């Protein structure tokens, strides 16, 4: 399938951050209450820095924002410095006026993971669904921690990470040793993500070029989880020249 995915290609990664922040700010400004889905990882860091700047310099308000994060390492509490709760607090939440109780990050130390995952889905429904979900993409095409083979209708659940993902996250940017990386995570499912009213996926650097080309121009297949966004009615990939470099159609 060559799907509906819209492409915005920027020369450099800083352009990706500006475009992505502008897309998020547009949704936030267009309504009094906004539900955002958020991602962690290296790629959105500059976007969060730009949103923090817009809050500081342009008065972009987050008091009406409710957020849901894609995933959390299983076994890490929010006070662990590699937890995604910590990442979000450090990169975004503490810089803006979002209300802490409106920020939903899965609890990686929940006693009952199934209950935690069901409650996460219920909280998304109670909030009225996600207006815009921001995503990154793994080198193997994963979105959130939905590794290749994850079903298109998967929901939030406990998943195992592939060795490739463990290695990618222990290259010194986050963990410095693969042995420290948790083997499992709680992750929103592909079905959960696909229900967002709009989706913006960010990719920078030529390490992501194969995954981006497979997602946009390859078949609709669970082998490349990001390709399962092809039939979404409002999905945009904002990518830099490196990440776009293997697209035939660019
Ligand atoms: C993060 C997440 C992951 C990352 C992906 C890319 O919440 O769900 O899917 O988006 O692994 O990570 P970076 O941006 O570090 O290359």
Boltz pocket constraint, residues with backbone or C-beta under 6 A from the ligand:
constraints:
  - pocket:
      binder: B
      contacts: [[A, 38], [A, 39], [A, 40], [A, 41], [A, 42], [A, 43], [A, 44], [A, 70], [A, 71], [A, 135], [A, 136], [A, 137], [A, 138], [A, 142], [A, 143], [A, 144], [A, 145]]
      max_distance: 6.0
